Amino acid sequence: MKMKTKSDSLPIFIKVIYFDEPTAQDYIDIVNGGRLDWSKEENKERAAKILTEIEAQAESGFNILNFIKASFSGGVSSNISGEISKMLDTTLKNTLLTDYISEAFKDDNVRKFENDGVYAPENSVSMYKMYSSYLTIVPKEQLPIDMEKLNEALLGERGYYAMLLASEKTPTCVLRFNIKAFKNNYNLADLSKMKLTYYGVKVGLCNKEQLSIEKEFELKTENTKPKPEDILDGTTPENDFLEVYDIVLAGVVCE
């Protein structure tokens, strides 16, 4: 598992599998000390470039300034307005992606996991999520339980799912994915079939046992400090804990 240094060249992502846009936007806002001030000269140039790109995506002869004037006078149909809005949204998201890569790459607080695979922990909610969709092809009357109710009980409003790194024989890290951040119709199950570069932020620690369905919902109230008998026999309970990283970006990087 390699980590990039500031002296290395900026990576080129040739395919994006996963991008948590709200988290990336928050990060860029923090780096910039707030949302971009479009009155600054360098940002005026960026705005002009964005508008030029929109004009290029639209039909021949389209002029963004004329469109804005027509919008104010009510002379633009809802269909055309909707298409331009989609172009603007796509262009701004592409700008957010490149801004995030540029800033996060040089930030040591953003962990980079390069060219690695992931898999679902055994008997975990993530593994259940990956296989639950296949159970829907089985007729309800052939199943001993109501799968829809079971899915609702286990998955519910859950947003994040944990995976482990394939390169680690003994897991040290947990990578968590926002189920809503997958791009281009990819899903959680697809991750186990690919080797990707991941950008993530450490958010805490967890015990490997807590990744199982049985243990995940237990509240751990006991003191986690090592007991005297543990110190005497050489065991270190702290080593059982895994670093948890929330992933912001995952994709294929040009080698």
Beta strands, then each sheet from edge to edge (+ up, - down):
strand 1: 13-19
strand 2: 110-116
strand 3: 118-119
strand 4: 160-165
strand 5: 173-178
strand 6: 196-207
strand 7: 241-253
sheet 1: 1+ 7- 5- 4+ 3-
sheet 2: 1+ 7- 6+ 2-
end
